[in-house]
Amino acid sequence: MSKAHEILEKYWKHNTFRYPQEEIITSVLDGKDTFALMPTGGGKSICFQIPALMQEGICLVISPLVALMKDQVQNLQNKGIKAIALTGGFHQEEIINLLDNCEFGNYKFLYLSPERLQNDWILERIKNLPINLIAIDEAHCVSQWGHDFRPAYLKIAQLKEYFPKVPFLAVTASATVRVKEDITKQLKLDNPKVFSKSFYRENIAYMVFETEDKLHLLQQILTKNPDPCIIYVTNRKSCLETVHQLESHGFTATYYHGGLTYKDKERNMKLWMDEKVQVMVATNAFGMGIDKANVKTIIHLHLPQNLENYYQETGRAGRNGDKAFAVLLNNPSDVMHAEAQFLNVLPDKAFLNLLFIKLCNYFQIAYGEGIEEQFSFNLNQFCSKYNFPLLKTYSTLQFLDRQGVITLSQEFSEKVKIQFVIPSKEVIRYMSLNPNDEEIILTILRTYPGVYDMQTTFNATLIAKKSDCSEQEVSSLLEKLKEKQVIELSAKNNDASITFNEVREDERTINRISKHLEAQNKLKTEQLQSVLFYSKENKTCKNKLLMRYFGETIKEDCGICSYCIAQKKKPQQRDTISDKIIALLKIGDLNSRDIQKKTNLPKDDIIFVLQNLLENDIISINTTNLYSIKKQLN
């Protein structure tokens, strides 16, 4: 394994592997099918990138996440390693060129989505590539019991027929026992070597706090722990609101969500990575490829959709081994909000069918047409046109995306179209007078032969790569050509794009995928119930609860979670606190913050006693978060 260590040090600047990276690499190099369950931050990508670099040929990486593919390809390219991702938006001619590069250009990595394998001509081209390893990232997507099931993953197993001697490496960061078994079965892994790193993180204190005043508690946590922090929220609006609230109280913060431009994401990320700001407030769009070792605190301001996502997000804390905190804040209304956001928006078959037909009509796609067509998409405008509920529509589009019917890109983008408006001979004359512009213009003309006849969608990244220039040089030239009235240039911002992966067949399409709809809705309901149980259960160590969910058993309580800390308090102290609270509430209704001020007692003790009084039906809480004595005690 000396060569593996050389590659690790050369490209990743590490001199040792983390368990079980080296063992996984050895298994793959031995030609064995391998399954690796490694929690967030375990270094999964190295497990297929290093063995691929050690052998002749190219590694095929299958991933459902466009952002993750782009991130990994960019990181490889920054290291001088040749990698390509077949993401959405490429025309057939562009894909052919990219696959030619893979076949003849000594590329080491080809990233693509599982939906690409459903295109027969792409599959035929891949069969001719010198594949040395097939890596299946986010492998839980192959299981109908996984939290992000994608039927297209079921097609991956057919690659076994074309590459019988090429090992499969399936990797995932979160899977229950049932999902692990299903992954092996559905991918037809041949007697795989299984590596499963424990989910237990002994340095993370999992804390759950009940509070009506989340902002006040946030202030206390951030003041006590001034190191880097991530606050997860469930929507873009909450990102902005939370940042403004924190800044108004003297904290430095920025935000990250899928609706930001690439430049804004990079800027905000750099502010946080360079510790110019303490807090990153983010939706679950933030986190892929993030490896900041000294994150002290992860705070969930709202209930997460499932424990798989929660565990991955909290796993971004304490990677340096120091004690870190994963805090979940609750208040009485959170359950209702979570059900409204995650369950009430789940579509039934009738709504799924209606939305798909309207979506096709919206883009004027005729029956039997539409495959591989891509469109800019604004969710708010679409919902307004058809009077569709926003969250339910978004949930339905996500379902269509997971089923492979469409690809929904949620990254903010700018769609650029150009058209030459002067005759070709005048363009030639312009190039003779401006020789520095010639290479880019010739590349545009070769790539888009119809650019004289109609407005043509323009890919600046592709043109920059083909002409060996920077994207900035390409963009500057476009502006120059526009000013000189050589071209018409239009740019339209959109918060998403939709690519149709198959022809329009309306009910035939929906009937085929609706069998998964009921199973998905049932699974999402069960997963939210697990979250609610985790957040409300106060008689078990929080670390034990999480480990139990992922099929692990730990004998001892962790000693550092909110439950364990509460158990260390003396019972007689709690009895005294209970008497004081009851005496206060007999005078008048109060919230927990007022109770804390009047008693001057520790917040954790106040919350613990209030929970016990609620459970024993001694007090009640109303919709404005005021506690009161039950009538029979008055």
VOLO-940980 format. One line per field, with one value per residue (C-alpha): chain; x, y, z. Coordinates in steps of 0.001 Angstrom, whole numbers, plus 524288, in hexadecimal, padded with zeros to 5 digits. Layout:
VOLO-940980
chain <- (A, ...)
u <- (X, ...)
v <- (Y, ...)
w <- (Z, ...)
//
This chain:
VOLO-940980
chain <- (A, A, A, A, A, A, A, A, A, A, A, A, A, A, A, A, A, A, A, A, A, A, A, A, A, A, A, A, A, A, A, A, A, A, A, A, A, A, A, A, A, A, A, A, A, A, A, A, A, A, A, A, A, A, A, A, A, A, A, A, A, A, A, A, A, A, A, A, A, A, A, A, A, A, A, A, A, A, A, A, A, A, A, A, A, A, A, A, A, A, A, A, A, A, A, A, A, A, A, A, A, A, A, A, A, A, A, A, A, A, A, A, A, A, A, A, A, A, A, A, A, A, A, A, A, A, A, A, A, A, A, A, A, A, A, A, A, A, A, A, A, A, A, A, A, A, A, A, A, A, A, A, A, A, A, A, A, A, A, A, A, A, A, A, A, A, A, A, A, A, A, A, A, A, A, A, A, A, A, A, A, A, A, A, A, A, A, A, A, A, A, A, A, A, A, A, A, A, A, A, A, A, A, A, A, A, A, A, A, A, A, A, A, A, A, A, A, A, A, A, A, A, A, A, A, A, A, A, A, A, A, A, A, A, A, A, A, A, A, A, A, A, A, A, A, A, A, A, A, A, A, A, A, A, A, A, A, A, A, A, A, A, A, A, A, A, A, A, A, A, A, A, A, A, A, A, A, A, A, A, A, A, A, A, A, A, A, A, A, A, A, A, A, A, A, A, A, A, A, A, A, A, A, A, A, A, A, A, A, A, A, A, A, A, A, A, A, A, A, A, A, A, A, A, A, A, A, A, A, A, A, A, A, A, A, A, A, A, A, A, A, A, A, A, A, A, A, A, A, A, A, A, A, A, A, A, A, A, A, A, A, A, A, A, A, A, A, A, A, A, A, A, A, A, A, A, A, A, A, A, A, A, A, A, A, A, A, A, A, A, A, A, A, A, A, A, A, A, A, A, A, A, A, A, A, A, A, A, A, A, A, A, A, A, A, A, A, A, A, A, A, A, A, A, A, A, A, A, A, A, A, A, A, A, A, A, A, A, A, A, A, A, A, A, A, A, A, A, A, A, A, A, A, A, A, A, A, A, A, A, A, A, A, A, A, A, A, A, A, A, A, A, A, A, A, A, A, A, A, A, A, A, A, A, A, A, A, A, A, A, A, A, A, A, A, A, A, A, A, A, A, A, A, A, A, A, A, A, A, A, A, A, A, A, A, A, A, A, A, A, A, A, A, A, A, A, A, A, A, A, A, A, A, A, A, A, A, A, A, A, A, A, A, A, A, A, A, A, A, A, A, A, A, A, A, A, A, A, A, A, A, A, A, A, A, A, A, A, A, A, A, A, A, A, A, A, A, A, A, A, A, A, A, A, A, A, A, A, A, A, A, A, A, A, A, A, A, A, A, A, A, A, A, A, A, A, A, A, A, A, A, A, A, A, A, A, A, A, A, A, A, A, A, A, A, A, A, A, A, A, A, A, A, A)
u <- (80000, 80BD5, 806DE, 7F9C1, 800C0, 808D3, 7FC67, 7F5E5, 80157, 8032E, 7F51F, 7EEAF, 7FA78, 7F7CA, 80175, 7F801, 7EAAF, 7DF18, 7D8B5, 7D38A, 7D86C, 7E48E, 7DD0D, 7D2C7, 7DD39, 7E3E1, 7D6F9, 7D467, 7E234, 7E02F, 7D4C9, 7CA36, 7BCC8, 7BCCD, 7B2A0, 7B6DF, 7AE34, 7B5C8, 7AF50, 7B0E3, 7BEF4, 7C456, 7CADE, 7C2B5, 7C73B, 7D584, 7D192, 7CE99, 7D735, 7E411, 7E260, 7DDDC, 7EA60, 7F292, 7EDB7, 7ECFA, 7DFC2, 7D492, 7CBCC, 7BD2A, 7B6AC, 7A7D7, 7A1B9, 7942A, 798E0, 79D02, 7A31D, 7AB05, 7AFD3, 7B3F5, 7BAA9, 7C275, 7C628, 7CAB0, 7D2D8, 7D91C, 7DBF6, 7E210, 7EB56, 7EED8, 7E6CA, 7DE97, 7D023, 7C334, 7B51E, 7A9B1, 7A00E, 79388, 79322, 79C68, 797B9, 79A48, 7A5B5, 7ABFC, 7AA3D, 7B072, 7BC31, 7BD5C, 7BCA7, 7C6D8, 7CF99, 7CD51, 7D0BF, 7DCA5, 7E0B2, 7E660, 7DBB5, 7DB37, 7CD57, 7C015, 7B4EC, 7A6DA, 79938, 7926C, 7885D, 79313, 79443, 78656, 78AD6, 78EAB, 79864, 79F72, 79FE1, 7A59A, 7B057, 7B353, 7B4AD, 7C058, 7C773, 7D2D6, 7CB6A, 7D3C0, 7C9EF, 7BB70, 7B886, 7AA77, 7A990, 79DA8, 79AED, 78F2C, 787BD, 786A5, 77E12, 76F8D, 771BC, 77C16, 77910, 77B60, 7773C, 7799C, 774B4, 77F46, 7890A, 782C5, 7885C, 79668, 796DD, 79647, 7A435, 7A824, 7A4F1, 7AE22, 7B914, 7B90A, 7C718, 7C635, 7C3DA, 7B84D, 7BA6D, 7ADB1, 7AF36, 7A584, 7A5D1, 7992E, 791A3, 7895B, 78B29, 77FEF, 785C1, 7934E, 78DC0, 785C4, 79194, 79913, 78D58, 7893D, 79704, 79991, 7A655, 7ADC6, 7B14B, 7B571, 7BF17, 7B78F, 7BDC9, 7B54F, 7BB0C, 7B3C6, 7AA5F, 7AE44, 7B4EB, 7B9E5, 7BDD5, 7B076, 7A6B1, 79901, 7904A, 78199, 77BBE, 76D94, 76C2F, 7622D, 76CC1, 77645, 77D63, 78075, 785D5, 78DA8, 793FD, 797E8, 79D95, 7A547, 7AA92, 7AEEF, 7B4E4, 7BAA9, 7C103, 7BBB6, 7AD7F, 7A37C, 79505, 78C16, 77EA5, 77465, 77290, 77916, 770B9, 7751F, 78359, 7820C, 77980, 782C2, 78EC5, 78834, 7840B, 791BB, 79826, 78EDF, 793E8, 7A233, 7A5A0, 7AC5C, 7A509, 7A2E3, 799F0, 79984, 78E42, 78B6C, 78650, 7934A, 79BEC, 7A890, 7B048, 7A7CD, 7A956, 7B80E, 7B8BB, 7B067, 7B764, 7C4A4, 7C01B, 7BC99, 7C80F, 7D195, 7CA50, 7C6F7, 7B97D, 7B61F, 7A95A, 7A4EE, 79613, 7924C, 7885D, 78C39, 79232, 79E3D, 7A7C5, 7AC53, 7BAFE, 7BC17, 7C735, 7C98F, 7CFCD, 7CCD8, 7BE16, 7B9EE, 7AB3E, 7A0BA, 7935E, 7868D, 77CD6, 771DD, 76EDA, 775DD, 76E8D, 77559, 78029, 788CD, 789F1, 78AFD, 79646, 79DA5, 79BF3, 79FFD, 7ABBE, 7B1F8, 7B550, 7C175, 7C956, 7D5BB, 7D242, 7CF1D, 7C24A, 7B75C, 7A8BE, 79D2E, 79197, 7835D, 77A30, 76BD4, 75FD1, 751B7, 74DE7, 75923, 751E5, 746AE, 75020, 757E5, 74BA9, 74728, 7544C, 757A0, 74AE8, 73F8E, 746B9, 7481B, 740B4, 736B7, 735E4, 72B8A, 733CF, 74000, 73905, 73346, 74040, 747A5, 73DDC, 73E34, 74D05, 74D92, 74383, 74B0C, 756DB, 74E5F, 75327, 74AEF, 7470A, 75234, 75C68, 764EE, 76FFB, 77CAE, 77693, 77AC5, 77373, 77585, 76BAC, 7661C, 75E22, 75668, 75236, 74E1F, 74607, 73FCB, 73BB9, 734B3, 73100, 738E8, 73D4B, 74BCB, 75109, 748B1, 74D01, 75B41, 759AC, 75369, 75E47, 7682D, 760F5, 76139, 76FBA, 77284, 76AB9, 7734C, 7680E, 76E4D, 77AE3, 7784D, 7843F, 78227, 78E68, 78CDA, 7917E, 7921B, 78D7E, 794BB, 79072, 797DE, 795D3, 79EEF, 797C1, 7A1BE, 7A50B, 7AF9C, 7B8CE, 7B7D8, 7BB25, 7C736, 7CAEE, 7C918, 7D23A, 7DCAE, 7DC3F, 7DBAE, 7E4AB, 7E46C, 7D5E4, 7D71D, 7D8FF, 7CCE6, 7C450, 7C89F, 7C5C1, 7B811, 7B575, 7BA5A, 7B279, 7A5D7, 7A442, 7966B, 79A90, 79850, 78A47, 7847F, 786FA, 78F56, 79143, 79F59, 7A81D, 7B359, 7BA41, 7BAA6, 7BF85, 7C9F8, 7CEC7, 7CECB, 7D5C4, 7DF3A, 7DADE, 7D4C7, 7C622, 7C8B0, 7CF61, 7C3CE, 7B9E6, 7C1AD, 7C210, 7B363, 7B123, 7BAA2, 7B3DB, 7A6C6, 7AB82, 7B0B5, 7A38E, 7A9EC, 7A0FC, 79442, 79649, 78B92, 78CEE, 781D6, 7831A, 77BC5, 77B8D, 77B1D, 77B57, 773AC, 77889, 76EDB, 77532, 76AD3, 76021, 752FB, 74941, 74086, 738BC, 741C2, 74D32, 745C1, 7401A, 74DD6, 7535A, 74776, 74A00, 7556D, 74D42, 745EB, 75267, 75979, 74E98, 74E2A, 75CE9, 75D55, 752B9, 75A5E, 766EB, 760B9, 75AFF, 768DA, 76D40, 76202, 76517, 77367, 76FF0, 765BD, 76B62, 77195, 77427, 77F35, 78CC9, 78BE2, 797D7, 791B0, 78548, 78CDA, 7953E, 7893A, 782FF, 78EDF, 78F6F, 79A65, 79A06, 7A23B, 7A229, 7A5B8, 79F15, 7A789, 7A80F, 7A7E9, 79A9A, 78F25, 7891C, 795B4, 7985C, 78A74, 78C44, 797D6, 78F29, 78AF6, 77C8D, 77A68, 77ECE, 774A5, 769FB, 76D57, 76D25, 75FF5, 75A30, 75F59, 759B4, 74C5F, 74C39, 74F4D, 74504, 73A92, 73CA9, 73BC8, 73F48, 74D9F, 756AD, 76332, 76BC3, 763E5, 7646A, 77327, 7747C, 76BB0, 77230, 7801D, 781FE, 7896B, 781F2, 78413, 77E11, 77266, 76FCA, 7714E, 767C0, 75DE8, 75E18, 75B88, 7506E, 74A5D, 74BA5, 7456E, 73A29, 73CF1, 73E9E, 73ABC, 7400B, 737E8, 73A1C, 7419B, 74B45, 74643, 74620, 73AB6, 73626, 72BAC, 71E6A, 71DC5, 729D4, 72482)
v <- (80000, 808FE, 80E59, 81196, 81931, 82064, 82483, 82866, 83110, 83693, 83AB1, 83B78, 83F64, 834D4, 82A5F, 820D3, 81B2D, 81B73, 80E7B, 807AE, 80F03, 806B4, 7F9FC, 7FE4B, 8022F, 7F4F7, 7EDE4, 7F595, 7F355, 7E4CA, 7E5A4, 7E2F8, 7E91D, 7F1C7, 7F894, 803E9, 80A6E, 8163E, 8216E, 82F78, 833EC, 82631, 828D3, 82041, 82637, 822F1, 81493, 81465, 81F91, 819C8, 80BF3, 81201, 81A0B, 80E01, 806B9, 8089A, 80CEB, 81530, 814B1, 815E3, 81D1A, 81CD1, 8275D, 82D99, 83ADA, 844A4, 84DCC, 842B5, 83E30, 84BFC, 84DA3, 8410A, 84363, 8511D, 84C0B, 841AB, 84B81, 854AB, 8497F, 847E0, 83B64, 83A45, 8389D, 83B2A, 83BAA, 83961, 8423E, 847A8, 851E3, 84B7B, 84934, 83C16, 84173, 846C9, 839B4, 8329E, 83BC2, 83996, 82AD2, 82B93, 83288, 8279D, 81D42, 823AC, 82E85, 826B5, 82B11, 82459, 8273C, 827DE, 82C6D, 82AB7, 82916, 81BC8, 82184, 822C1, 813F3, 8133D, 8194A, 80DAA, 8151C, 81A68, 80CC4, 8079F, 811D4, 80ED2, 8005B, 80407, 80B61, 80535, 804DF, 8009D, 80301, 8061A, 80E66, 81053, 81C59, 81EAC, 8101E, 810CA, 8166E, 80899, 80438, 806EF, 80799, 81226, 82062, 82458, 818B6, 81A95, 80FA3, 812F4, 80D22, 7FFE7, 80066, 80103, 7F259, 7F038, 7F57D, 7E85F, 7E235, 7EB53, 7EBFB, 7DE9E, 7DFDC, 7EDF7, 7EF91, 7F74D, 8004A, 804BF, 80FC4, 816F5, 81F44, 81A8F, 80DDF, 805E4, 7F71F, 7F4F0, 7FE8B, 7F855, 7EB0E, 7F0DE, 7F7D4, 7EB0B, 7E449, 7EEDC, 7F1A5, 7E2E9, 7E43E, 7D76A, 7D2B0, 7E07F, 7E435, 7ECED, 7F7F4, 7FF0A, 809DA, 80C30, 81791, 81A90, 827D5, 82836, 83689, 83BB6, 83F64, 83DBA, 847AC, 84998, 855AC, 8599A, 86865, 87260, 87C90, 87665, 8831B, 8854F, 87788, 8794E, 88564, 87DBC, 87265, 87AFC, 8836C, 8777C, 87111, 87BBC, 871FB, 86F46, 86B28, 86683, 86924, 860DE, 865F2, 8606A, 86B50, 876E9, 88100, 87BFD, 87D3B, 88BD7, 88E24, 886C7, 88DE9, 89B14, 89742, 892B4, 89ED2, 8A793, 8A11F, 8A30B, 895E9, 8946D, 88BB6, 88886, 87F2A, 87494, 86EC2, 8694C, 87636, 87D57, 87F93, 877F4, 8845A, 88763, 87988, 87A49, 88791, 883A8, 876AA, 87D69, 886F5, 87B8D, 872BD, 87E02, 880C0, 88E9F, 88ADE, 8817A, 87BE0, 875C4, 8754B, 86B7C, 86268, 8545A, 8591B, 85C21, 851B9, 8499B, 849B0, 8523A, 84DD2, 8582D, 8515E, 85B05, 85C75, 85CF2, 85D48, 85881, 85DFE, 859A6, 864A5, 85C1D, 84DA3, 84644, 83DC4, 8313E, 82C61, 828B2, 836E8, 83B52, 8322A, 8364E, 844A9, 8435F, 83B5F, 847CF, 84BBD, 847EF, 841D1, 84616, 83CF3, 847D1, 847C2, 84D51, 84F57, 84B3F, 8530E, 85141, 85C0E, 858E5, 8605C, 85BAD, 86005, 85915, 84C3E, 852E6, 85A5A, 84E09, 8467C, 851DE, 852B4, 84454, 83C99, 8453C, 84894, 83A81, 838C7, 82E67, 82835, 831CB, 83DB4, 83734, 834B7, 84271, 8490A, 84119, 84477, 852EA, 852AD, 84D5B, 8573F, 86229, 85F3D, 85BFA, 84DF8, 845C8, 837C9, 82E8F, 83973, 840A4, 83730, 83E03, 84B86, 85522, 86126, 86C31, 86AFA, 8743B, 86CE2, 878A5, 87C6E, 86E79, 86D3A, 87A7E, 876F9, 86A79, 86E5D, 8631C, 862E4, 865FE, 85BB8, 850BC, 8542B, 8543E, 84721, 8416D, 84684, 84054, 83362, 83460, 83759, 82B6E, 822E5, 82799, 82D7B, 83AF6, 84084, 84C09, 8548B, 85D7A, 8657E, 873A8, 875AA, 87FAB, 87ABD, 881AB, 881F7, 887E6, 88A2A, 8902B, 89B54, 89EE5, 896A4, 88C52, 89402, 89F78, 89662, 891EE, 8A01E, 8A2F0, 897AD, 89C8C, 8A9D1, 8A3CB, 897DA, 89658, 8932E, 88986, 87CD4, 87E9E, 882F1, 87771, 86E3E, 87403, 8726C, 86459, 860CF, 867A2, 866FA, 86CA1, 878C4, 88150, 87CAA, 87CFF, 8805A, 8753B, 870F7, 873AD, 86BC3, 8749C, 869B9, 86102, 86BE3, 86FCA, 861C6, 85FD6, 86CB1, 86B14, 877F5, 87BFE, 87DC0, 88BEF, 88DF2, 887B6, 89013, 89C80, 8998F, 8975B, 8A4AF, 8AAC4, 8A445, 8A8D7, 8B6F0, 8B680, 8B0C3, 8A466, 89BDC, 89C8F, 8983D, 894E0, 88FB2, 88B09, 88762, 87B98, 874BA, 86730, 85FAF, 853B7, 84970, 83F6D, 831FC, 82AEC, 82DAF, 832CC, 827BA, 82D87, 822D0, 81821, 81EFD, 82186, 813C2, 80E49, 81659, 817B0, 80A40, 810A0, 81C18, 81526, 80EA9, 81BCD, 8228B, 81798, 817E5, 826A7, 825D1, 81B5A, 8232E, 82F74, 82773, 822E1, 83110, 8349F, 82914, 82D0C, 83B11, 837CF, 82BA3, 83021, 82330, 81E49, 82302, 82A93, 823C9, 81692, 81AA3, 81E6C, 8122C, 809A7, 80FD1, 80C35, 7FE60, 8001C, 7FD36, 80450, 7FF77, 80BBF, 818F7, 82323, 82BED, 838AC, 839A8, 84193, 83565, 8312E, 83ED0, 83F92, 832A0, 8381F, 84220, 83ECE, 83ACB, 842DB, 84F14, 84C43, 84AC4, 8581F, 85E2D, 857D1, 85DE3, 86B58, 86A7F, 86625, 87150, 87B28, 875B2, 87681, 8853E, 885F6, 87FB9, 880C4, 87C36, 874EA, 880E6, 88885, 87CEF, 87C5E, 88AEB, 88A4B, 87E2F, 88111, 87265, 86B3A, 86AD6, 85C24, 85961, 86215, 85B2D, 84DA5, 85086, 856EF, 84AB9, 84216, 84AC6, 84A49, 83B7D, 839D6, 842AD, 84C6D, 857F2, 85B03, 863A0, 86BCF, 8700F, 87C3D, 873CC, 877E6, 86DBC, 86D21, 864BA, 85AB3, 85EA8, 853D1, 85969, 86753)
w <- (80000, 7FF25, 7F223, 7F86D, 80318, 7F8DC, 7F1AC, 7FE84, 80219, 7F455, 7F1D3, 7FF44, 80796, 811C9, 815DE, 81C36, 818FE, 82218, 82543, 81D22, 810F7, 80EE4, 810AC, 806B8, 7FCDE, 7FE7C, 7FC43, 7EFCC, 7EAAC, 7ED1B, 7E382, 7EDA8, 7EE53, 7FA58, 802AC, 80B62, 8156B, 81A1B, 82176, 81CE6, 81D56, 81C1B, 80EFD, 80607, 7F927, 7FBBE, 7FC54, 7EDC2, 7E91F, 7EDBE, 7E836, 7DB61, 7DABD, 7DDA1, 7D197, 7C2FB, 7BE0B, 7C2E8, 7CEDF, 7CC69, 7D7B1, 7D895, 7E106, 7E1C2, 7E64F, 7DBF7, 7E5F6, 7EBED, 7DE8D, 7DAF5, 7E80D, 7E6EF, 7D8B7, 7DC0D, 7E76A, 7DEBD, 7D402, 7DE11, 7E146, 7D2F8, 7D16D, 7C50B, 7C84C, 7C153, 7C5F0, 7BCAA, 7C38D, 7BDAD, 7B318, 7A97A, 79B9B, 79523, 78D3E, 799A7, 7A088, 794FC, 795DB, 7A480, 7A304, 79833, 7A1F1, 7ABB4, 7A1B3, 79BA0, 7A4E7, 7B03A, 7B9A5, 7C6E3, 7CB7F, 7C4EC, 7CDA2, 7C964, 7CEDF, 7CE9F, 7C537, 7BAEC, 7BABA, 7B59F, 7A8BD, 7A05C, 79805, 7A413, 7A9BC, 79CFF, 79D89, 7ABC3, 7A86A, 79FE5, 7AAB5, 7B222, 7BF0E, 7CAAA, 7D59E, 7D6DE, 7E2DB, 7E72C, 7EFD5, 7F884, 7F710, 80032, 7F485, 7EF0A, 7FA59, 7FB27, 809E9, 8085A, 80B2B, 7FCFE, 7F49B, 7E5F3, 7DCFF, 7D2F6, 7DC94, 7DA35, 7CC56, 7D13D, 7D353, 7C48E, 7C3BC, 7C987, 7BC57, 7B50A, 7BF0D, 7C5C7, 7CA8B, 7CF1E, 7DDD5, 7E304, 7EEA0, 7F507, 7FEF7, 80784, 813B5, 819CC, 818FE, 82245, 82312, 8198D, 80FD7, 8109F, 80D26, 80205, 7FC22, 7FAFC, 7F4E1, 7EB3E, 7E639, 7E500, 7EC46, 7EB50, 7F8FF, 7FCA0, 80712, 8106E, 81815, 821C6, 829FB, 836AC, 836F4, 844EC, 84675, 8545E, 85397, 84F5D, 859D6, 85449, 85AF0, 859B8, 86021, 8616E, 860A5, 85C69, 859FC, 85087, 84D97, 85BF4, 85D29, 8509D, 8568A, 862A6, 85AC4, 85160, 85C5D, 86404, 857EA, 84F22, 845D1, 83803, 837BD, 82DC9, 82FFD, 82775, 823C7, 81A99, 810A2, 80A11, 81108, 81E58, 819E0, 817F5, 823E8, 82CEE, 827D0, 829F3, 837C1, 83B4B, 83592, 83D20, 8498D, 84617, 83FFE, 832D5, 82967, 81B26, 813D8, 8096D, 801AD, 7F431, 7EEFA, 7EFB7, 7E3F6, 7E349, 7E661, 7F240, 7F73A, 7F59B, 7FC3E, 807E1, 8092E, 8095D, 813D2, 81C90, 81918, 81BA5, 82863, 824BF, 829DF, 834DB, 82FD2, 8231E, 82258, 817F1, 8120B, 80F64, 8028B, 80AC4, 80EE3, 8034A, 80279, 80E9E, 81757, 821AB, 82D2D, 8381C, 836FA, 84528, 8444C, 83AF0, 83E3B, 83828, 839AE, 8342A, 834AE, 829BB, 81FFE, 82414, 82D01, 82175, 81D57, 82B6E, 82E2C, 821DD, 8250D, 83350, 82EE1, 829A9, 837A5, 83F25, 83443, 83B39, 8466C, 8501A, 85763, 84EFB, 85023, 847D3, 84CAB, 848C8, 84D29, 84F3A, 852A7, 853D4, 84622, 83F26, 83D97, 83696, 82DCD, 82A9D, 826F3, 81E79, 817A4, 81615, 8165A, 8124C, 805B1, 80121, 7F44A, 7F0F7, 7E37A, 7DE85, 7E1C8, 7DC3C, 7CF68, 7CEBA, 7D196, 7C771, 7BCCD, 7C078, 7C0E0, 7B305, 7AE7A, 7B52C, 7AC98, 7A0AF, 79FBA, 79689, 7998B, 795EA, 79620, 79FF5, 7A2DC, 7A6CA, 7A564, 7AFF1, 7B4A6, 7BE3C, 7C924, 7D330, 7DD49, 7E202, 7D443, 7D125, 7DD99, 7DB46, 7CD71, 7D179, 7DF62, 7E50B, 7F363, 7F3C1, 7FD30, 7F7BC, 7E9EA, 7EDED, 7F4CE, 7E887, 7DFC5, 7E8EC, 7E7A8, 7D8C3, 7D9C5, 7E245, 7D902, 7CDCC, 7C5EE, 7C70A, 7CC5F, 7D53E, 7D70E, 7E2AF, 7E0FA, 7DD44, 7CF65, 7C4A9, 7B779, 7AC89, 79E44, 792E6, 78451, 77A49, 7739B, 7691C, 75D12, 75E17, 75544, 75EC2, 76A0A, 76286, 7604A, 76ECB, 77259, 768F9, 76FA7, 77D5F, 77D08, 78BE6, 78B26, 77FF7, 7879A, 79017, 784AA, 77C44, 787A3, 788F7, 77A5A, 77A43, 7865F, 7828E, 773A5, 77477, 77BDD, 76FC2, 76E36, 77BD8, 78A09, 78F2A, 79D41, 7A0B0, 7A9C9, 7ADFF, 7B56D, 7A963, 7A065, 7AA37, 7AB05, 79C31, 79975, 7A4D7, 7AAD9, 7B7B4, 7B93B, 7BC86, 7AF56, 7A867, 7AFD3, 7AD47, 79EBE, 79E48, 7A462, 79AA8, 78F06, 7943E, 79550, 78745, 782E8, 77DCF, 785FB, 78D6C, 79B69, 7A511, 7B2CB, 7BB49, 7C987, 7CE8D, 7DB92, 7D57B, 7C8DD, 7C4A0, 7BB1A, 7B5D9, 7B5F2, 7AE0C, 7A430, 7A8C8, 7AAB9, 7B55D, 7BC51, 7B760, 7BDE6, 7CA77, 7CB4F, 7CA58, 7D58B, 7DE5F, 7E43B, 7EB4E, 7F00B, 7FAEC, 7FFBB, 7FFC2, 80755, 8115D, 81314, 814C5, 81F2D, 8268A, 8258B, 82B26, 83640, 83957, 839D6, 842EC, 84BB2, 84C56, 84F9F, 85A0B, 8609E, 86D64, 87428, 86B79, 867D4, 85AF9, 8558B, 85880, 8516A, 84522, 8454D, 84715, 83B10, 832E3, 83838, 84221, 85099, 85AAF, 868AE, 87013, 86FD6, 86902, 874FE, 86D3F, 86675, 86BA5, 871F4, 878A1, 87DDF, 8830E, 88A3B, 891A8, 89861, 8A61F, 8A731, 8B384, 8AC49, 8A1DB, 8AC1F, 8B1A9, 8A409, 8A155, 8ADAA, 8A9E6, 89C11, 8A0EE, 8AAB8, 89FE8, 896A8, 8A118, 8A0A7, 891C2, 884B7, 8808C, 875C6, 878C4, 87716, 88124, 88A66, 88902, 88BCE, 897DA, 89D9C, 898F3, 8971B, 88C38, 87F5E, 87D98, 88ADB, 887EE, 87AFF, 880FC, 88C07, 882D8, 87A4A, 88614, 88ABF, 87D20, 87C4E, 889AE, 88595, 8906A, 88732, 87934, 86E53, 8650B, 856F5, 85B3C, 8630A, 87062, 87B2B, 884B2, 89004, 88D03, 8928C, 89C90, 8A34D, 8A46B)
//
